[in-house]
């Protein structure tokens, strides 16, 4: 149900309804049963929401269908342990579902999402808040980020649960018996408290609509930045073929030729499939062509460097800015198995999936300089990096606009690229910056600071996305503080609940 609330389905009310159903399902359950319930919920969520993992393993890892199915099932079962732990912790800390569950369950949920975003490199996918790019809650993105929106979604669903659970008529239907008449004061509390939670959630929605009218960013230079994102649609099975490398470069050059003279030309992740130190004869003439045309070319390229102290050689998944621009960026957040293999000494060579081309990348160091596009500062993100809210915010400070390049071929014809685009939209909204997204096979897009898609390409076509963006100034509260405010609030709510005395008998 939660998967249906996100892209490409976007039935956002189902996400809130799912929280209500979860609260009903956990009512009276022991911590052990809640653990199982959470695990089964996680299997449903990730089994439907990240089914594209199978595509990556089977189509590009060349694993037979039964093995790919088994590996996908293991991954889903493992990642489902996160909601299982969340449900168990909620029931363990707060043994009874009382009125405070309306705020404590959202707090535990958000902290669980946050933990999942960094534990073992993190998997920050399928957050409930992503489904609200076009609802009043989107106004909270620039203040509390996607975790804040998720909190309000959970609170809304929990408030509905509490309202239902305290309805005399519904209780009679459930218990199939006449309820005893409560004392007058208890009756007043019983009627007003559930309604007050609904009103509080409604106020948060209304406040979100009000916040959505605030323009956190401003155009600091009215000169448009003309963009051409080259989507070459190179088949993944040919991308790293030694005999196809020069053909790949030729395709990018041909597609770029009519667009020299634009401010920025983008080639996607590892578009140049040759190590930087071996590609001088390719990069130099392209750089000269870009400079003569007054353009900046930004391209993905693998980069090899040797540590002078240790003598160790590292290979990075990198972005190069050349022509009128300058700088190089090494990817910091790597994709497990796609870019590096955990437990490499054990797993490497067991099956082809653990030996994919360029799956021995090393992470870049934190605090790298921004790329230059003419005189403008650009913060780059490679593929998976754009899905980390705080990582993006930390690096987006002082950027004129954001750039993300990706190779979504790994997703195949699945919902993965649409989810990936949705998360990039949220990053634009959180930071009040244009986001330019260049991919090998789609979806390439230009995203406005309001989080809407200004233009985009179709998938699996060779094309060029053109458009204009602007250098932006100003900062959102989220860009200043990240997720810290909502995480601190969640922590304080849990501490407050634990410090309370015995719950009232009138709950």
Long-range contacts (C-beta under 8 A, 24 or more apart in sequence): 2-45, 2-49, 2-126, 2-128, 3-45, 3-48, 3-49, 3-126, 5-128, 5-131, 6-49, 6-126, 6-130, 6-131, 6-419, 6-422, 7-130, 7-131, 7-415, 7-418, 7-419, 7-421, 7-422, 8-415, 8-418, 8-419, 10-131, 10-134, 12-131, 12-132, 12-135, 15-128, 15-131, 15-153, 15-157, 16-153, 16-156, 16-157, 16-160, 17-157, 18-157, 19-105, 19-128, 19-153, 19-154, 19-156, 19-157, 19-158, 19-161, 20-157, 20-158, 20-160, 20-161, 20-164, 22-87, 22-157, 23-97, 23-101, 23-105, 23-157, 23-158, 23-161, 23-162, 24-161, 24-164, 24-165, 26-87, 26-90, 26-91, 26-97, 27-97, 27-165, 28-97, 29-91, 30-91, 31-88, 31-91, 31-92, 31-95, 32-88, 34-87, 34-88, 34-90, 34-91, 35-84, 35-85, 35-87, 35-88, 36-84, 37-87, 38-80, 38-83, 38-84, 38-85, 38-86, 38-87, 38-88, 39-77, 39-80, 39-81, 39-83, 39-84, 40-80, 41-80, 41-83, 41-84, 41-87, 42-76, 42-79, 42-80, 42-81, 42-82, 42-83, 42-84, 43-76, 43-77, 43-80, 45-80, 45-83, 45-126, 46-75, 46-76, 46-79, 46-80, 46-126, 47-76, 49-125, 49-126, 49-415, 49-419, 50-75, 50-76, 50-79, 50-125, 50-126, 50-416, 51-414, 51-415, 52-410, 52-411, 52-412, 52-414, 52-415, 52-416, 55-410, 55-411, 55-412, 55-413, 55-414, 55-416, 56-338, 56-410, 56-411, 56-412, 57-353, 59-412, 60-236, 60-237, 60-356, 60-409, 60-410, 61-351, 61-352, 61-353, 61-356, 62-352, 62-353, 63-351, 63-352, 63-353, 67-351, 71-353, 79-116, 79-123, 82-112, 82-115, 82-116, 83-112, 85-112, 86-111, 86-112, 93-494, 93-497, 93-498, 94-497, 96-503, 97-165, 98-503, 98-507, 99-162, 99-193, 99-197, 99-503, 99-507, 100-497, 100-500, 100-503, 101-158, 101-162, 102-155, 102-158, 102-159, 102-161, 102-162, 102-197, 103-155, 103-158, 103-493, 103-497, 104-493, 104-494, 104-497, 105-154, 105-158, 106-150, 106-151, 106-152, 106-154, 106-155, 106-158, 106-490, 107-151, 107-489, 107-490, 107-491, 107-493, 107-494, 108-490, 108-494, 109-150, 109-151, 109-154, 110-147, 110-150, 110-151, 110-154, 110-486, 110-487, 110-490, 111-487, 111-490, 111-491, 111-494, 113-147, 113-150, 114-147, 114-483, 114-487, 117-388, 117-389, 117-390, 120-336, 121-333, 121-334, 121-336, 122-333, 122-388, 124-387, 124-388, 124-389, 125-387, 125-419, 126-419, 128-153, 128-154, 129-153, 129-426, 130-419, 130-422, 130-423, 130-426, 133-422, 133-425, 133-426, 133-429, 133-451, 133-452, 135-205, 135-208, 136-205, 136-206, 136-208, 136-209, 136-212, 137-204, 137-205, 137-208, 138-208, 138-212, 138-429, 138-451, 139-207, 139-208, 139-209, 139-210, 139-211, 139-212, 139-213, 139-214, 140-204, 140-207, 140-208, 140-211, 141-426, 141-429, 141-430, 141-451, 141-478, 142-211, 142-214, 142-216, 142-429, 142-430, 142-431, 142-432, 142-476, 142-477, 142-478, 142-479, 143-211, 143-476, 143-477, 143-478, 144-477, 144-478, 144-483, 144-485, 144-486, 145-389, 145-390, 145-393, 145-430, 145-478, 145-482, 145-483, 145-486, 146-389, 146-426, 146-430, 147-389, 147-483, 147-486, 147-487, 148-483, 148-485, 148-486, 151-486, 151-489, 151-490, 152-201, 152-204, 152-205, 152-208, 155-200, 155-201, 155-204, 156-201, 156-204, 156-205, 158-197, 159-194, 159-197, 159-198, 159-200, 159-201, 160-198, 162-193, 162-194, 162-197, 163-194, 163-195, 163-197, 163-198, 165-194, 166-190, 166-193, 166-194, 167-194, 182-506, 185-506, 186-506, 189-506, 190-506, 215-432, 215-474, 216-432, 216-474, 216-475, 216-476, 216-477, 216-479, 217-432, 217-433, 217-449, 217-472, 217-473, 217-474, 217-475, 217-476, 218-472, 218-473, 218-474, 219-470, 219-471, 219-472, 219-473, 220-400, 220-471, 220-472, 220-473, 221-400, 221-470, 221-471, 222-470, 223-470, 223-471, 224-263, 224-468, 224-469, 224-470, 225-263, 225-264, 225-373, 225-376, 225-401, 225-468, 225-469, 225-470, 225-471, 226-262, 226-263, 226-264, 226-466, 226-467, 226-468, 227-262, 227-263, 227-264, 227-265, 227-266, 227-436, 227-446, 227-465, 227-466, 227-467, 227-468, 227-469, 228-256, 228-259, 228-262, 228-264, 228-265, 228-266, 228-464, 228-465, 228-466, 229-266, 229-268, 229-436, 229-437, 229-438, 229-439, 229-444, 229-446, 229-457, 229-464, 229-465, 229-466, 230-255, 230-256, 230-259, 230-265, 230-266, 230-267, 230-268, 230-271, 230-438, 230-464, 231-268, 231-438, 231-439, 231-440, 231-441, 231-442, 231-444, 231-457, 231-461, 231-462, 231-463, 231-464, 231-465, 232-267, 232-268, 232-271, 232-440, 232-462, 233-440, 233-441, 233-442, 233-460, 233-461, 233-462, 233-463, 234-440, 234-441, 235-409, 236-407, 236-409, 236-410, 239-270, 239-273, 239-357, 239-407, 239-409, 239-440, 240-273, 240-357, 240-358, 245-273, 245-274, 248-272, 248-273, 249-282, 251-462, 252-299, 253-286, 255-462, 255-464, 256-297, 258-464, 259-295, 259-464, 259-466, 260-289, 260-290, 260-292, 260-293, 260-295, 261-293, 261-294, 261-295, 262-295, 262-466, 263-295, 263-296, 263-373, 263-374, 264-295, 264-296, 264-298, 264-325, 264-373, 264-436, 265-290, 265-295, 265-296, 265-297, 265-298, 266-297, 266-298, 266-299, 266-403, 266-405, 266-436, 266-438, 267-297, 267-298, 267-299, 267-300, 267-405, 267-438, 268-299, 268-300, 268-405, 268-406, 268-407, 268-438, 268-439, 268-440, 268-444, 269-300, 269-317, 269-382, 269-383, 269-405, 269-406, 269-407, 269-439, 269-440, 270-300, 270-301, 270-302, 270-317, 270-358, 270-407, 271-299, 271-300, 271-301, 271-405, 271-440, 272-299, 272-300, 272-301, 272-320, 273-302, 274-301, 274-302, 275-301, 275-302, 275-303, 275-304, 275-315, 276-301, 276-302, 276-303, 276-304, 276-318, 276-320, 276-328, 277-303, 277-304, 283-320, 283-322, 286-322, 286-323, 287-322, 287-323, 289-323, 290-322, 290-323, 290-324, 291-323, 291-324, 293-323, 294-324, 295-323, 295-324, 296-321, 296-322, 296-323, 296-324, 296-325, 296-372, 296-373, 296-374, 297-321, 297-322, 297-323, 297-325, 298-322, 298-325, 298-371, 298-373, 298-378, 298-380, 298-403, 298-405, 300-382, 300-405, 300-407, 302-358, 302-361, 303-328, 303-330, 314-362, 315-358, 315-360, 315-361, 315-362, 316-361, 316-362, 316-363, 316-364, 317-358, 317-361, 317-382, 318-364, 318-382, 319-371, 319-380, 319-382, 319-403, 319-405, 321-371, 321-372, 321-373, 321-378, 324-373, 324-374, 325-371, 325-372, 325-373, 325-374, 325-378, 326-371, 326-372, 327-369, 327-370, 327-371, 327-372, 328-371, 329-364, 329-368, 329-371, 329-380, 329-382, 330-363, 330-364, 330-365, 330-368, 331-361, 331-363, 331-364, 331-382, 331-383, 331-385, 332-363, 332-364, 332-365, 332-366, 332-368, 332-385, 332-391, 333-363, 333-384, 333-385, 333-388, 333-391, 334-361, 334-363, 334-384, 335-383, 335-384, 338-410, 370-398, 370-399, 371-403, 376-400, 376-401, 376-471, 378-402, 378-403, 379-403, 380-404, 380-405, 381-405, 382-406, 383-407, 386-420, 386-423, 386-424, 386-427, 386-435, 386-437, 387-420, 387-423, 389-426, 389-427, 389-430, 389-482, 389-483, 390-482, 390-483, 392-427, 392-430, 392-431, 393-430, 393-431, 393-478, 393-479, 393-482, 394-482, 396-427, 396-431, 396-433, 396-479, 397-475, 397-479, 399-433, 400-433, 400-471, 400-472, 401-433, 401-434, 401-435, 401-436, 401-469, 401-470, 401-471, 401-472, 402-427, 402-428, 402-431, 402-433, 402-434, 402-435, 402-436, 403-435, 403-436, 403-437, 403-438, 404-435, 404-436, 404-437, 404-438, 405-437, 405-438, 405-439, 406-437, 406-438, 406-439, 406-440, 407-439, 407-440, 407-441, 408-439, 408-440, 408-441, 408-442, 408-443, 408-459, 409-440, 409-441, 413-459, 413-460, 417-442, 417-443, 417-459, 418-443, 421-445, 421-453, 421-456, 425-451, 425-452, 425-453, 426-451, 430-476, 430-478, 430-479, 431-475, 431-476, 431-478, 431-479, 432-472, 432-474, 432-475, 432-476, 432-479, 433-472, 434-469, 434-470, 434-472, 436-469, 438-465
